[in-house]
Amino acid sequence: MARLFFFGAARFCRIGAAIVLLGIAGCSSTSGTTSVAAGTGPKDTGTFPNLNIKPQVAAPQFTDAEKNAKLAQLKADESAQGAKNASPDVADQAALTDLAKKHGDETLKQIEGKCDPALDPTCK
C-alpha cells in the first residue's frame, strides 16, 4: 500500500514539474517583442523632450478669494443641513414609534395571507 502511495505521489510531482516548466518556457521571448500591442507605449524620437515648455492647464485655477467664497458657502450649507436634521419633531417620533409597533404584524399578515401556487402546490 505504501509503495502504491509513493508511486502515485511521484506521478503527481512529475506532472506538476512538467506544468511549471511549460509555463516558464511560455514566458521566454526570443524575438524581443512584448505582449503590448504594436504602436503603443513610448517611442524613441531620437531627441530629448523640451522640459521648458509649460504644460497647458485643463481649467482655470481658483483664486484665493473664490476658494474662500466656496468654502464659506459649503460651511453655511453644512450648518443649515445640520440644523435641519438635529432633532426630529416629537409628533414625527410618536408616529414612527407607532408605525414600528404595527408594521411587523401587518407585514406578517400580508405574507401569510398570500401564497403562490407555482411555488407551493398545496396552496389554496
C-alpha positions as CSV (number, residue, x, y, z in Angstrom):
1,M,0.0,0.0,0.0
2,A,2.8,2.4,0.9
3,R,4.5,1.6,-2.4
4,L,1.4,2.5,-4.4
5,F,1.1,5.7,-2.5
6,F,4.7,6.8,-3.2
7,F,4.4,5.9,-6.9
8,G,1.2,7.9,-7.1
9,A,2.8,10.9,-5.4
10,A,5.8,10.7,-7.7
11,R,3.5,10.8,-10.7
12,F,1.8,13.9,-9.4
13,C,5.2,15.5,-8.8
14,R,6.3,14.8,-12.4
15,I,3.1,16.2,-13.8
16,G,3.5,19.3,-11.6
17,A,7.1,19.8,-12.7
18,A,6.1,19.5,-16.4
19,I,3.4,22.1,-16.0
20,V,5.8,24.5,-14.3
21,L,8.4,24.0,-17.0
22,L,5.9,24.6,-19.7
23,G,4.8,27.8,-18.0
24,I,8.3,29.0,-17.7
25,A,9.1,28.2,-21.4
26,G,6.0,30.1,-22.4
27,C,7.2,33.2,-20.7
28,S,10.5,33.4,-22.5
29,S,10.6,35.6,-25.6
30,T,13.1,35.1,-28.4
31,S,12.0,37.9,-30.7
32,G,12.4,40.7,-28.2
33,T,8.8,41.9,-28.6
34,T,6.4,42.3,-25.7
35,S,2.8,41.3,-25.4
36,V,1.8,45.0,-25.7
37,A,0.1,45.8,-29.0
38,A,2.3,47.4,-31.7
39,G,2.3,51.1,-31.8
40,T,1.6,51.8,-28.2
41,G,3.9,52.9,-25.4
42,P,6.9,55.2,-25.6
43,K,8.5,55.9,-28.9
44,D,12.2,56.8,-29.4
45,T,12.2,60.0,-31.5
46,G,15.9,60.4,-31.2
47,T,15.6,63.8,-29.4
48,F,15.3,64.8,-25.8
49,P,12.0,66.3,-24.6
50,N,11.8,70.0,-24.1
51,L,11.0,70.5,-20.4
52,N,10.9,74.3,-20.7
53,I,7.5,74.2,-22.4
54,K,4.9,75.0,-19.8
55,P,2.1,72.4,-19.9
56,Q,-1.5,73.6,-20.6
57,V,-3.9,73.6,-17.7
58,A,-7.2,71.8,-18.1
59,A,-9.2,74.6,-16.4
60,P,-8.5,78.0,-14.9
61,Q,-7.4,77.8,-11.3
62,F,-9.4,79.2,-8.4
63,T,-8.2,82.4,-6.9
64,D,-7.9,82.6,-3.1
65,A,-11.0,84.8,-3.0
66,E,-13.0,82.2,-5.0
67,K,-11.7,79.4,-2.8
68,N,-12.7,81.3,0.4
69,A,-16.2,82.1,-1.0
70,K,-16.8,78.5,-2.0
71,L,-15.6,77.2,1.5
72,A,-17.9,79.8,3.2
73,Q,-20.9,78.6,1.1
74,L,-20.1,74.9,2.0
75,K,-19.9,75.8,5.7
76,A,-23.2,77.6,5.5
77,D,-24.9,74.7,3.7
78,E,-23.4,72.2,6.2
79,S,-24.7,74.2,9.2
80,A,-28.1,74.6,7.6
81,Q,-28.3,70.8,6.9
82,G,-27.1,70.0,10.5
83,A,-29.8,72.3,12.0
84,K,-32.5,70.7,9.8
85,N,-31.6,67.2,11.0
86,A,-30.6,68.0,14.5
87,S,-33.7,66.6,16.3
88,P,-36.9,65.2,14.8
89,D,-40.2,66.6,15.8
90,V,-42.0,64.9,18.8
91,A,-45.0,64.2,16.6
92,D,-42.9,62.6,14.0
93,Q,-41.2,60.5,16.7
94,A,-44.5,59.3,18.0
95,A,-45.7,58.4,14.5
96,L,-42.6,56.5,13.8
97,T,-42.8,54.6,17.1
98,D,-46.5,53.7,16.3
99,L,-45.5,52.5,12.8
100,A,-42.7,50.3,14.2
101,K,-45.2,48.6,16.6
102,K,-47.7,47.9,13.9
103,H,-45.5,47.3,10.8
104,G,-44.2,43.9,11.7
105,D,-47.6,42.4,12.5
106,E,-49.2,43.9,9.3
107,T,-46.4,42.6,7.1
108,L,-46.6,39.1,8.5
109,K,-50.4,39.1,7.9
110,Q,-49.8,40.1,4.2
111,I,-47.1,37.5,3.7
112,E,-49.0,34.7,5.4
113,G,-52.3,35.6,3.6
114,K,-50.7,35.2,0.1
115,C,-49.4,32.0,-1.5
116,D,-48.1,31.2,-4.9
117,P,-49.4,28.0,-6.4
118,A,-46.4,27.8,-8.7
119,L,-44.1,27.5,-5.7
120,D,-46.5,25.7,-3.3
121,P,-48.8,23.1,-4.9
122,T,-50.8,22.7,-1.7
123,C,-51.6,26.5,-1.8
124,K,-55.4,27.2,-1.7
